[in-house]
Amino acid sequence: MSQKTSLSPAPRTGWLTHLAKDTSGNVIAILAFALFPMLALIGGGVDMGRGYLAQSRLQQACDAATLAARKRLGTRVAVDGVVPSDVVETGNRFFNLNFQDGAYGTENRQFNMALENDYSVTGTASVDVPTTLMALFNFNTLPVSVTCGSIQSFSNLDIMMVIDTTGSMRHTNAGDSLSRIDSVREVIRSFYDQIEASKAPETRIRYGFVPYASNVNVGHLLEDDWVVDNWTYQSRRDTGVLLPAVGLSYTYFTNYMYVSGTRSPNVEVSSYAATWYPPVGDEAGYYRCEGTQPANTRIYDYVIDDSSATLSLQASPPAVITTKDGVATANGTEYWTQRDGDTCRVWSYTDTNYVENFDSITVLPSLERPVWQYRPIARDVSNWRTETEGCIEERDTYVITDYDNVDFTRALDLDIDLVPTAGNPATQWRPRYRNDIYVRSMMHDGTGSFTTSNVTTADEYVDSGNWWFSNCPAPAQKLQEMTGTELDAYLDTLVPDSATYHDIGMIWGGRLLSPTGLFASDNADTASMQMSRHLIWLTDGQTEPYDLAYGAYGVDGLDQRRWLPGGSETLAANIEARFGVACEQVKNRDIVVWVIAFGTTLNPIMEECAGPGRSFQASNASELSDAFQEIAGAMSELRVAR
């Protein structure tokens, strides 16, 4: 943006011209005549000096005004060329502070701003400087004008967005017209448009994404040597023994889909100390929650449409399956108590006309019933690329008891830079085979318990790998430059489903962004390309794990790789603590972490992860947009456009 200055008094003809043509006279007259050019030169120098002083101060005021206005504008996109009123007010205030009306004896002060197509703020300022000696020669004023401009631009950036795509993202926040996931899509598109429109020439801005739920879909990003050839799963095998069919049917509900209404975030109502039961003999001590909680007011009604019934045959085990459509409506508040170490916390959520569709499944066993042996079973996984969806099980870890002193030689899952060693399964990832998973000894009706030993029975234990809270999210994306069309196509792949496990999202967001880890060849700085790295972590809920879900650490209740059921730490507390460790590992790579809680509250571990000024609580789409604008502003560089 160029700046122009105008100091252009126009000469006039008059009596001096006539005097110059008059050759009669004497020495005194000639001397008197000679004084006029001298006076003009002296007067012109004095007045031009005053003019240049006014011009210099006017330029400074113009620059200060557009800088302040552009900073105030932030990353708001205004395409009509009109500066918003609050931005105009800010610019005018800075202009007035730096060049007051009448300063240096000036007159007719004017200042105007405009918003350009590149989102720079430009300004024009002008004053008239009254002359002194030059007024004797009919030059009464010196018009002074300047132009100025300020732009907010972006240099080299790597931006990784870690997005919670759990089932609650289907919900709509109070006051919004779009669901949470649709609001996230719109805000990210606006964020992208602002950055791309304002980036400096010859810069590189890349975007990466890690959708997360109870797992992450990163298989397509892994090299073959980074994945094991064989792995063991909590599964079952057919013993070949058949028992007579008992003919007893059972029914369960599944495939819940949100329709309408609202469900509030989980809210902590109260807390109290858990009761400690000391060890007895060989039995370990334990805590128990024995306090009271408010009575539930939630009313859950459902209707099954018998006319929608469809029949199908199940081959293994042989059964007739009847599927019917169901609609459920819930209103009121549900309370529950959750133990967190030695503290019992009472939580609640409230449904308001919350409507869901679901499938009612009735299973009628037929023919003989096979007898199964439920146990860990090893299998060849060399064809995992064609046999799985791309989600993984994490590499080796251990049950951490001191999160301030984590042993990263054992917690390989939390070492975000460690490159796997071919042939060393401890360092490698394991493919997720959801159809192989059976949780002993948990029944479909919710009865049963976790049994780590082998079980032989004709009972049908839950295949939790196929339950909603185990579903695999959309594929993650490595850092890359993107067009608007490519961004839209990617955002459209985000489908809300599954449960909330924050740790796995942070771990893989860090892995894909780190300049010193798995993708160092793509991410590391070079002599000609220094990057600024930012991780934006967005969630719409608190940690919500299920111990029988099949996630990134297997089935937590059975595999017990990171957590022990019945211990002093809840699974939710374990996941949050690991999230905190992973976040510190990310920040240790000179990565700026931003945390956004959308439609939910920030908890202390989230705020600590982001640090001061880098966490946001957005209750609706407008506040979410404000958060992204502030983040974009912090990533950008504000400068005077010359």
C-alpha positions as CSV (number, residue, x, y, z in Angstrom):
1,M,0.0,0.0,0.0
2,S,1.6,3.3,-1.0
3,Q,1.5,6.5,0.8
4,K,1.3,9.9,-1.0
5,T,1.9,13.4,0.2
6,S,0.8,16.5,-1.4
7,L,2.3,20.0,-0.8
8,S,1.5,22.0,-3.9
9,P,0.9,25.8,-3.7
10,A,0.1,27.1,-7.1
11,P,2.1,30.3,-8.4
12,R,0.2,33.3,-9.6
13,T,1.1,36.3,-11.9
14,G,0.8,39.9,-10.6
15,W,2.5,43.2,-10.1
16,L,6.0,41.7,-9.6
17,T,5.8,40.5,-13.2
18,H,5.1,44.0,-14.4
19,L,7.9,45.4,-12.3
20,A,10.4,42.9,-13.7
21,K,9.5,44.2,-17.2
22,D,10.1,47.9,-16.2
23,T,13.7,48.8,-17.1
24,S,13.6,52.3,-15.7
25,G,14.6,53.0,-12.1
26,N,17.6,53.3,-9.9
27,V,19.7,51.4,-7.5
28,I,17.2,51.7,-4.6
29,A,14.4,50.4,-6.8
30,I,16.5,47.5,-8.0
31,L,17.6,46.7,-4.4
32,A,14.0,46.8,-3.3
33,F,13.0,44.5,-6.1
34,A,15.7,42.1,-5.0
35,L,14.3,41.9,-1.5
36,F,11.1,40.3,-2.7
37,P,12.7,37.0,-4.0
38,M,14.7,36.8,-0.8
39,L,11.5,37.3,1.3
40,A,9.7,34.7,-0.9
41,L,12.6,32.2,-0.4
42,I,12.7,32.8,3.3
43,G,8.9,32.7,3.7
44,G,8.6,29.7,1.5
45,G,11.2,27.9,3.6
46,V,9.5,28.7,6.9
47,D,6.0,27.8,5.6
48,M,7.2,24.7,3.8
49,G,8.9,23.6,7.0
50,R,5.7,24.0,8.9
51,G,3.9,22.1,6.2
52,Y,6.4,19.2,6.3
53,L,6.1,19.1,10.1
54,A,2.3,18.9,9.9
55,Q,2.6,16.2,7.1
56,S,4.9,14.1,9.3
57,R,2.6,14.2,12.3
58,L,-0.4,13.6,10.1
59,Q,1.3,10.5,8.6
60,Q,2.0,9.2,12.1
61,A,-1.6,9.8,13.2
62,C,-3.0,8.1,10.1
63,D,-0.7,5.1,10.6
64,A,-1.7,4.8,14.2
65,A,-5.3,5.0,13.4
66,T,-5.4,2.3,10.8
67,L,-3.2,0.0,12.9
68,A,-5.6,0.4,15.8
69,A,-8.6,-0.1,13.6
70,R,-7.2,-3.2,11.9
71,K,-6.4,-4.7,15.3
72,R,-9.9,-3.9,16.5
73,L,-11.3,-5.5,13.3
74,G,-9.5,-8.7,14.1
75,T,-10.4,-11.5,11.8
76,R,-14.0,-10.4,11.1
77,V,-14.7,-10.6,7.4
78,A,-16.6,-7.6,6.0
79,V,-16.9,-7.8,2.3
80,D,-19.0,-4.7,1.6
81,G,-16.0,-2.3,2.0
82,V,-17.5,-0.6,5.0
83,V,-15.6,-0.5,8.3
84,P,-17.9,-1.5,11.2
85,S,-18.8,1.3,13.5
86,D,-16.8,0.2,16.5
87,V,-13.7,-0.1,14.3
88,V,-14.3,3.4,12.9
89,E,-14.7,4.7,16.5
90,T,-11.4,3.1,17.5
91,G,-9.5,4.5,14.4
92,N,-10.9,8.0,14.9
93,R,-10.0,7.9,18.6
94,F,-6.3,7.1,17.8
95,F,-6.2,9.7,15.0
96,N,-7.6,12.4,17.3
97,L,-5.1,11.5,20.0
98,N,-2.1,11.8,17.6
99,F,-3.3,14.8,15.6
100,Q,-5.7,17.1,17.5
101,D,-8.0,19.4,15.6
102,G,-6.1,22.7,15.0
103,A,-2.7,21.1,15.8
104,Y,0.2,23.2,14.4
105,G,-2.3,25.9,13.5
106,T,-3.9,23.6,10.8
107,E,-7.4,23.9,9.5
108,N,-10.0,21.8,7.8
109,R,-8.8,18.5,9.3
110,Q,-10.3,15.4,7.6
111,F,-9.8,11.7,8.1
112,N,-11.6,8.7,6.5
113,M,-11.1,4.9,6.5
114,A,-12.1,2.1,4.2
115,L,-11.9,-1.7,4.3
116,E,-10.3,-3.2,1.2
117,N,-10.8,-6.5,-0.5
118,D,-7.7,-7.9,1.1
119,Y,-9.1,-7.0,4.5
120,S,-6.6,-4.2,5.0
121,V,-7.8,-0.9,6.5
122,T,-6.8,2.1,4.5
123,G,-7.0,5.7,5.5
124,T,-6.8,9.2,4.0
125,A,-6.1,12.3,6.0
126,S,-5.8,16.0,5.0
127,V,-5.4,19.4,6.6
128,D,-4.7,23.0,5.4
129,V,-1.6,24.7,6.8
130,P,-2.1,28.6,6.9
131,T,1.0,30.4,5.6
132,T,2.8,33.3,7.2
133,L,5.2,35.2,5.0
134,M,3.9,33.4,1.9
135,A,0.6,35.1,2.4
136,L,2.2,38.3,1.2
137,F,2.4,36.6,-2.2
138,N,-1.2,35.4,-2.2
139,F,-0.3,31.8,-1.0
140,N,-2.7,31.7,2.0
141,T,-2.7,27.9,2.7
142,L,-0.6,24.8,2.0
143,P,-2.9,21.8,1.5
144,V,-1.3,18.6,3.1
145,S,-2.7,15.1,2.5
146,V,-1.4,11.6,3.3
147,T,-2.6,8.0,2.7
148,C,-2.0,5.1,5.0
149,G,-3.0,1.5,5.5
150,S,-2.6,-1.5,7.8
151,I,-3.0,-5.2,7.1
152,Q,-3.2,-8.3,9.2
153,S,-1.3,-11.0,7.4
154,F,-0.2,-14.6,8.1
155,S,3.2,-16.1,7.6
156,N,4.2,-19.8,7.6
157,L,1.7,-21.7,9.7
158,D,1.0,-25.4,10.5
159,I,-2.5,-25.7,12.0
160,M,-3.7,-29.0,13.4
161,M,-7.4,-29.1,14.4
162,V,-8.3,-31.9,16.9
163,I,-12.1,-32.2,16.8
164,D,-14.4,-34.1,19.1
165,T,-16.8,-35.9,16.8
166,T,-18.7,-37.8,19.4
167,G,-22.5,-38.4,19.3
168,S,-23.3,-35.2,21.3
169,M,-22.1,-33.1,18.3
170,R,-25.5,-33.9,16.7
171,H,-27.1,-31.7,19.4
172,T,-28.0,-28.1,18.9
173,N,-27.0,-25.5,21.5
174,A,-29.6,-23.2,23.0
175,G,-30.2,-20.2,20.7
176,D,-28.5,-21.8,17.7
177,S,-30.3,-22.9,14.5
178,L,-27.6,-25.4,13.5
179,S,-26.3,-28.5,15.2
180,R,-22.9,-28.3,16.9
181,I,-21.1,-30.2,14.1
182,D,-22.7,-27.9,11.4
183,S,-21.7,-24.8,13.5
184,V,-18.1,-26.2,13.7
185,R,-18.0,-26.7,9.9
186,E,-19.2,-23.1,9.3
187,V,-16.8,-21.5,11.8
188,I,-13.8,-23.5,10.4
189,R,-14.7,-22.4,6.9
190,S,-14.8,-18.8,7.9
191,F,-11.5,-19.2,9.8
192,Y,-9.9,-20.7,6.7
193,D,-11.2,-17.9,4.4
194,Q,-9.9,-15.2,6.7
195,I,-6.4,-16.7,6.9
196,E,-6.1,-17.5,3.2
197,A,-7.3,-14.0,2.2
198,S,-4.8,-12.4,4.5
199,K,-1.7,-14.6,4.1
200,A,1.5,-12.9,3.1
201,P,3.0,-13.6,-0.4
202,E,5.2,-16.7,-0.8
203,T,4.0,-18.2,2.6
204,R,2.9,-21.7,3.3
205,I,-0.2,-22.4,5.4
206,R,-1.1,-26.1,6.0
207,Y,-4.1,-27.6,7.8
208,G,-4.4,-31.0,9.4
209,F,-7.3,-32.7,11.2
210,V,-7.7,-35.4,13.8
211,P,-11.4,-36.3,14.5
212,Y,-11.5,-38.3,17.7
213,A,-14.0,-40.2,19.8
214,S,-13.1,-43.4,21.6
215,N,-10.5,-43.9,18.9
216,V,-8.8,-42.2,15.9
217,N,-8.7,-43.3,12.3
218,V,-5.0,-43.0,11.4
219,G,-4.3,-46.4,9.7
220,H,-3.9,-44.8,6.2
221,L,-1.1,-42.6,7.6
222,L,1.0,-45.5,9.0
223,E,3.8,-47.2,7.2
224,D,3.7,-51.0,7.0
225,D,6.6,-51.4,9.4
226,W,4.8,-49.3,12.0
227,V,2.1,-52.0,12.5
228,V,2.4,-55.5,14.0
229,D,2.0,-58.6,11.9
230,N,0.1,-60.5,14.7
231,W,-2.0,-59.4,17.6
232,T,-4.2,-60.8,20.3
233,Y,-7.9,-59.8,20.8
234,Q,-10.5,-60.3,23.5
235,S,-12.6,-62.8,21.4
236,R,-14.1,-66.3,21.3
237,R,-13.8,-69.6,19.4
238,D,-16.4,-72.2,18.6
239,T,-15.8,-75.4,20.7
240,G,-17.8,-77.5,18.3
241,V,-20.3,-78.5,21.0
242,L,-24.0,-77.9,20.5
243,L,-26.6,-77.6,23.1
244,P,-30.4,-77.9,22.6
245,A,-32.1,-74.6,21.9
246,V,-33.9,-73.1,24.9
247,G,-36.3,-71.0,22.8
248,L,-36.0,-68.0,25.1
249,S,-35.8,-64.7,23.3
250,Y,-34.3,-61.5,24.4
251,T,-34.7,-57.9,23.3
252,Y,-32.3,-55.0,23.3
253,F,-32.3,-51.5,21.8
254,T,-29.6,-50.1,19.7
255,N,-28.7,-47.6,16.9
256,Y,-30.0,-44.5,18.7
257,M,-30.2,-41.5,16.4
258,Y,-30.9,-38.0,17.7
259,V,-34.1,-36.3,16.3
260,S,-34.9,-33.2,18.3
261,G,-34.9,-31.5,21.7
262,T,-32.1,-30.6,24.0
263,R,-29.8,-32.5,26.5
264,S,-27.8,-30.3,28.8
265,P,-24.1,-30.9,29.4
266,N,-23.2,-33.1,32.4
267,V,-23.1,-30.8,35.5
268,E,-21.5,-31.7,38.9
269,V,-24.2,-31.2,41.5
270,S,-22.2,-32.0,44.7
271,S,-19.4,-34.1,46.1
272,Y,-18.5,-35.9,49.3
273,A,-15.7,-38.1,50.7
274,A,-15.9,-41.8,49.6
275,T,-16.0,-44.5,52.3
276,W,-12.7,-46.4,52.6
277,Y,-12.8,-50.2,53.3
278,P,-9.4,-51.4,54.4
279,P,-7.8,-54.6,53.0
280,V,-9.0,-57.9,54.5
281,G,-6.8,-60.8,54.1
282,D,-5.7,-61.1,50.4
283,E,-8.4,-58.7,49.3
284,A,-7.3,-55.2,48.4
285,G,-8.8,-52.2,50.1
286,Y,-11.3,-50.1,48.2
287,Y,-13.4,-46.9,48.2
288,R,-17.2,-46.9,47.9
289,C,-19.8,-44.2,47.4
290,E,-22.5,-44.6,50.0
291,G,-24.0,-41.1,50.1
292,T,-27.3,-40.0,48.7
293,Q,-28.2,-38.2,45.5
294,P,-31.4,-36.3,44.4
295,A,-34.3,-38.4,43.1
296,N,-34.5,-38.7,39.4
297,T,-37.2,-36.7,37.7
298,R,-36.4,-37.9,34.2
299,I,-39.3,-39.7,32.4
300,Y,-38.3,-41.9,29.5
301,D,-41.2,-43.0,27.2
302,Y,-40.8,-45.0,24.1
303,V,-43.1,-46.5,21.4
304,I,-42.4,-49.5,19.3
305,D,-44.0,-49.6,15.9
306,D,-45.0,-53.3,15.5
307,S,-46.0,-52.7,11.9
308,S,-42.4,-51.9,11.0
309,A,-41.2,-55.4,12.0
310,T,-38.7,-57.1,9.6
311,L,-37.3,-60.6,10.0
312,S,-33.8,-61.9,9.3
313,L,-31.9,-65.0,10.0
314,Q,-28.6,-65.0,12.0
315,A,-26.2,-67.7,11.0
316,S,-24.0,-67.6,14.1
317,P,-25.3,-68.4,16.5
318,P,-28.5,-69.5,14.7
319,A,-31.4,-67.2,15.5
320,V,-34.4,-65.4,14.1
321,I,-33.9,-61.6,14.4
322,T,-36.9,-59.3,14.5
323,T,-36.2,-55.6,14.0
324,K,-38.7,-52.9,14.8
325,D,-38.6,-49.1,14.7
326,G,-38.8,-47.3,18.0
327,V,-39.1,-43.6,19.1
328,A,-38.1,-42.5,22.6
329,T,-38.9,-39.2,24.3
330,A,-37.2,-38.1,27.5
331,N,-37.9,-35.1,29.9
332,G,-36.5,-34.3,33.3
333,T,-33.2,-34.7,35.2
334,E,-31.1,-37.8,35.7
335,Y,-28.7,-38.1,38.6
336,W,-25.8,-40.4,39.2
337,T,-22.8,-40.8,41.4
338,Q,-19.2,-41.3,40.1
339,R,-16.2,-42.1,42.2
340,D,-13.1,-40.0,41.5
341,G,-10.3,-41.5,43.7
342,D,-11.4,-40.8,47.3
343,T,-14.1,-38.4,46.3
344,C,-17.7,-39.1,45.2
345,R,-19.2,-36.7,42.7
346,V,-22.9,-36.4,42.0
347,W,-23.6,-35.5,38.4
348,S,-26.8,-34.7,36.5
349,Y,-28.1,-33.9,33.0
350,T,-31.5,-32.6,31.9
351,D,-33.5,-33.6,28.9
352,T,-36.1,-31.3,27.4
353,N,-38.4,-33.0,24.8
354,Y,-35.3,-35.1,23.8
355,V,-36.4,-37.4,21.0
356,E,-34.4,-40.3,19.6
357,N,-35.1,-43.0,17.0
358,F,-33.8,-46.5,17.7
359,D,-34.0,-50.1,16.6
360,S,-35.7,-52.7,18.8
361,I,-33.9,-56.0,18.2
362,T,-35.5,-59.3,19.4
363,V,-33.3,-62.4,19.2
364,L,-35.0,-65.9,19.2
365,P,-32.4,-68.6,19.3
366,S,-33.1,-71.5,16.9
367,L,-31.7,-75.0,16.4
368,E,-28.9,-75.9,18.7
369,R,-26.8,-73.4,20.6
370,P,-23.1,-73.5,20.1
371,V,-20.8,-73.5,23.1
372,W,-18.2,-70.8,22.9
373,Q,-14.8,-70.4,24.6
374,Y,-14.3,-66.7,25.4
375,R,-10.7,-65.9,25.7
376,P,-7.8,-63.8,24.2
377,I,-7.1,-65.1,20.7
378,A,-4.1,-64.3,18.5
379,R,-4.6,-63.7,14.8
380,D,-2.7,-62.7,11.7
381,V,-3.3,-59.1,10.9
382,S,-1.0,-58.7,7.8
383,N,-4.1,-57.8,5.7
384,W,-5.3,-55.1,8.0
385,R,-5.4,-52.4,5.3
386,T,-8.2,-54.2,3.5
387,E,-9.8,-55.8,6.6
388,T,-10.3,-52.8,8.9
389,E,-11.6,-49.3,8.9
390,G,-8.3,-47.7,9.9
391,C,-8.7,-47.3,13.6
392,I,-5.9,-48.7,15.8
393,E,-5.0,-50.0,19.2
394,E,-2.2,-48.0,20.9
395,R,1.3,-49.4,21.5
396,D,2.7,-50.4,24.9
397,T,1.9,-48.5,28.0
398,Y,1.5,-49.1,31.8
399,V,-0.8,-48.1,34.6
400,I,0.6,-44.8,35.7
401,T,0.4,-43.9,39.4
402,D,2.6,-40.8,39.3
403,Y,1.7,-38.5,36.5
404,D,4.5,-36.0,37.4
405,N,7.1,-38.7,36.7
406,V,6.0,-40.7,33.7
407,D,8.4,-43.4,32.5
408,F,8.3,-42.8,28.7
409,T,10.4,-45.9,28.2
410,R,7.3,-47.8,29.3
411,A,4.5,-45.4,28.3
412,L,5.3,-45.6,24.6
413,D,1.8,-44.4,23.8
414,L,2.5,-41.0,25.3
415,D,5.9,-40.6,23.5
416,I,4.5,-38.7,20.5
417,D,7.9,-38.7,18.6
418,L,9.0,-42.3,18.9
419,V,9.2,-44.0,15.5
420,P,8.3,-47.7,15.7
421,T,11.0,-50.3,15.2
422,A,10.1,-53.1,12.7
423,G,9.8,-56.4,14.5
424,N,9.3,-54.8,17.9
425,P,5.6,-55.1,18.7
426,A,5.9,-52.9,21.8
427,T,6.7,-49.9,19.6
428,Q,4.2,-50.7,16.9
429,W,0.5,-50.0,16.6
430,R,-2.2,-52.7,16.3
431,P,-5.1,-52.8,13.9
432,R,-8.6,-52.6,15.3
433,Y,-10.7,-55.7,14.4
434,R,-14.1,-54.7,15.8
435,N,-15.9,-57.9,14.7
436,D,-13.5,-60.0,16.8
437,I,-14.4,-58.5,20.1
438,Y,-16.5,-60.2,22.8
439,V,-16.5,-59.0,26.4
440,R,-16.7,-61.8,29.0
441,S,-18.9,-62.1,30.9
442,M,-21.1,-59.2,30.0
443,M,-24.6,-60.0,28.7
444,H,-26.7,-57.9,26.3
445,D,-29.2,-57.1,29.0
446,G,-26.5,-55.4,31.1
447,T,-26.0,-58.2,33.6
448,G,-22.7,-59.9,34.2
449,S,-19.2,-58.6,35.1
450,F,-15.7,-58.5,33.7
451,T,-13.9,-61.9,33.8
452,T,-10.2,-61.9,32.9
453,S,-10.0,-65.7,32.9
454,N,-11.3,-67.9,30.1
455,V,-15.0,-68.7,30.0
456,T,-16.7,-71.6,28.2
457,T,-20.5,-71.2,27.8
458,A,-23.4,-71.1,25.4
459,D,-24.2,-67.5,26.6
460,E,-23.9,-64.7,24.1
461,Y,-21.6,-62.1,25.5
462,V,-21.7,-58.5,24.1
463,D,-19.8,-57.8,20.9
464,S,-18.9,-54.3,22.1
465,G,-16.7,-53.6,19.1
466,N,-20.0,-53.1,17.1
467,W,-21.7,-51.0,19.7
468,W,-22.1,-47.2,19.1
469,F,-19.5,-46.1,21.7
470,S,-16.8,-48.1,19.9
471,N,-17.4,-46.7,16.4
472,C,-14.5,-45.4,14.3
473,P,-14.4,-41.7,13.4
474,A,-13.6,-40.1,10.1
475,P,-10.0,-40.5,8.8
476,A,-7.4,-38.0,10.1
477,Q,-5.5,-35.8,7.7
478,K,-1.8,-34.9,7.7
479,L,-0.7,-31.3,7.3
480,Q,-1.3,-30.1,3.8
481,E,-2.2,-26.9,1.9
482,M,-5.9,-27.0,1.0
483,T,-8.2,-25.3,-1.4
484,G,-11.6,-24.2,-0.1
485,T,-13.2,-27.0,-2.1
486,E,-10.9,-29.6,-0.4
487,L,-11.7,-28.1,3.0
488,D,-15.4,-28.4,2.4
489,A,-15.1,-32.0,1.2
490,Y,-13.1,-32.9,4.3
491,L,-15.4,-31.3,6.8
492,D,-18.4,-33.1,5.2
493,T,-16.8,-36.4,6.3
494,L,-17.2,-35.6,10.0
495,V,-20.1,-37.6,11.3
496,P,-21.0,-37.5,15.1
497,D,-20.8,-40.8,16.8
498,S,-19.2,-42.8,19.7
499,A,-18.1,-41.7,23.1
500,T,-15.6,-39.1,24.4
501,Y,-12.0,-40.1,25.1
502,H,-9.9,-36.9,25.1
503,D,-6.5,-38.4,25.5
504,I,-6.3,-40.2,22.2
505,G,-7.2,-37.0,20.3
506,M,-4.4,-35.0,21.9
507,I,-1.9,-37.8,21.4
508,W,-2.4,-38.1,17.7
509,G,-2.9,-34.3,17.1
510,G,0.6,-34.0,18.6
511,R,2.0,-36.8,16.5
512,L,0.8,-35.3,13.2
513,L,2.0,-31.8,14.1
514,S,5.4,-32.6,15.8
515,P,8.4,-31.4,13.8
516,T,10.6,-34.1,15.4
517,G,8.6,-37.3,15.2
518,L,6.9,-39.7,12.8
519,F,6.5,-37.1,10.0
520,A,9.7,-35.0,10.6
521,S,10.6,-35.2,6.9
522,D,7.4,-33.2,6.2
523,N,7.1,-31.1,9.3
524,A,10.7,-30.0,10.3
525,D,11.9,-26.5,9.8
526,T,14.4,-25.8,7.1
527,A,16.8,-22.9,6.4
528,S,14.3,-21.4,4.1
529,M,11.0,-22.3,5.9
530,Q,10.5,-21.6,9.5
531,M,7.0,-22.6,10.7
532,S,4.7,-21.4,13.5
533,R,2.8,-24.4,14.9
534,H,-0.7,-24.3,16.5
535,L,-2.9,-27.1,17.7
536,I,-6.6,-26.2,18.1
537,W,-8.4,-28.8,20.3
538,L,-12.2,-28.6,20.3
539,T,-14.6,-30.6,22.4
540,D,-18.3,-30.4,23.2
541,G,-18.3,-32.6,26.3
542,Q,-16.5,-33.9,29.3
543,T,-14.6,-37.3,29.3
544,E,-17.3,-40.0,29.0
545,P,-15.7,-43.5,28.8
546,Y,-17.3,-46.9,28.9
547,D,-15.2,-49.7,30.4
548,L,-16.7,-52.3,28.0
549,A,-16.1,-50.1,24.9
550,Y,-13.5,-51.3,22.3
551,G,-11.2,-48.3,22.0
552,A,-7.6,-47.4,21.4
553,Y,-6.5,-49.4,24.5
554,G,-8.6,-52.5,23.7
555,V,-11.4,-53.2,26.2
556,D,-10.4,-51.3,29.3
557,G,-12.3,-53.6,31.7
558,L,-10.5,-56.7,30.3
559,D,-7.2,-55.6,28.8
560,Q,-6.3,-53.3,31.7
561,R,-3.3,-51.7,29.9
562,R,-3.7,-48.3,31.3
563,W,-6.4,-48.7,34.0
564,L,-7.4,-51.2,36.7
565,P,-11.1,-51.6,37.4
566,G,-11.8,-51.2,41.1
567,G,-8.7,-49.2,41.7
568,S,-8.4,-45.8,43.4
569,E,-8.7,-44.0,40.0
570,T,-11.8,-43.9,37.8
571,L,-11.4,-44.5,34.1
572,A,-12.5,-40.9,33.4
573,A,-9.8,-39.6,35.7
574,N,-7.2,-41.8,34.1
575,I,-8.1,-40.5,30.6
576,E,-8.0,-36.9,31.7
577,A,-4.6,-37.3,33.5
578,R,-3.2,-38.9,30.3
579,F,-4.6,-36.1,28.3
580,G,-2.7,-33.7,30.5
581,V,0.6,-35.6,30.0
582,A,0.0,-35.7,26.2
583,C,-0.7,-32.0,26.2
584,E,2.6,-31.2,27.9
585,Q,4.4,-33.4,25.4
586,V,2.8,-31.4,22.6
587,K,3.8,-28.0,24.1
588,N,7.4,-29.3,24.6
589,R,7.7,-29.3,20.8
590,D,7.2,-25.5,20.7
591,I,3.6,-26.0,19.6
592,V,1.0,-23.5,20.8
593,V,-2.1,-25.3,22.1
594,W,-5.6,-23.7,22.0
595,V,-8.6,-25.3,23.8
596,I,-12.2,-24.7,23.0
597,A,-15.1,-26.1,25.0
598,F,-18.2,-25.8,22.8
599,G,-21.6,-26.2,24.5
600,T,-19.9,-27.4,27.6
601,T,-17.7,-26.1,30.4
602,L,-13.9,-25.9,30.6
603,N,-12.5,-28.1,33.4
604,P,-9.2,-27.5,35.2
605,I,-7.2,-30.0,33.1
606,M,-8.3,-28.3,29.9
607,E,-7.4,-24.8,31.1
608,E,-4.0,-26.0,32.4
609,C,-3.4,-27.6,29.0
610,A,-3.9,-24.4,27.1
611,G,-2.4,-22.0,29.6
612,P,-3.5,-18.4,30.3
613,G,-5.4,-16.7,27.6
614,R,-5.6,-19.7,25.3
615,S,-8.8,-21.5,26.4
616,F,-12.3,-20.5,25.5
617,Q,-15.8,-21.5,26.6
618,A,-18.3,-21.0,23.8
619,S,-22.0,-21.7,24.6
620,N,-23.2,-21.0,21.1
621,A,-22.0,-20.6,17.5
622,S,-21.4,-16.9,17.8
623,E,-19.1,-17.4,20.7
624,L,-17.4,-20.2,18.9
625,S,-16.8,-17.8,16.0
626,D,-15.4,-15.2,18.4
627,A,-12.9,-17.8,19.8
628,F,-11.6,-18.7,16.3
629,Q,-11.3,-15.0,15.5
630,E,-9.2,-14.4,18.6
631,I,-7.0,-17.4,17.7
632,A,-6.6,-16.2,14.1
633,G,-5.6,-12.8,15.4
634,A,-3.0,-14.3,17.7
635,M,-1.5,-16.2,14.8
636,S,-1.3,-13.2,12.5
637,E,1.1,-10.3,12.1
638,L,-0.3,-6.7,12.2
639,R,1.8,-4.2,10.2
640,V,1.6,-1.0,8.3
641,A,1.1,-1.6,4.6
642,R,3.7,0.4,2.6
